[in-house]
């Protein structure tokens, strides 16, 4: 019994992606980026993204209990603040408070 030969070719998956647009940055995203910049102590004008200070990476070693407490606190804020921004804000508050003395 002859069965017809079936060729099985895998079809390439089709991706759905939006074309890049030259639309301006949404205000919410720009505000978020401004807050991150302000948390690091840099003062920038709105819309001057190219003048922002470059970020540096600093490894941070935390005890697991402190990290859990921090994560819980950030989640309970329900502001959508990232861990990095929250840490920068905390450092800025500490530096400002200590420089007053």
Buried (B, 14 or more C-beta within 10 A) or exposed (E): EEEEEEEEEEEEEEEEEEEEEEEEEEEEEBEBBBBBBBBBEEEBEEEEEEEBEEEEEEEEEEEEEEEEEBEEEBEEEEEEBEEBBBBBBEEBEEEEEEEEE
